[in-house]
């Protein structure tokens, strides 16, 4: 994973948090999320999983960077 991909992962995570603050139009429950929040969250998780698959097989300690995300 290069710097651009890592930045994309961080941005997707922040975007999910921002969307989480937006009230859903589906109901009054705080457990309802807007669709954009779910989409951004899934993209962040997929990016994290891709980073983990890249770094976990390395011999050095680069995998620790992924855990710190």
Secondary structure, DSSP 8 states (H G I E B T S, - for coil): --HHHHHHHHHHHHHHHHHHTS--SS-S-TT---HHHHHHHHHHHHHHHHHHHHHTT-SSSTHHHHHH-
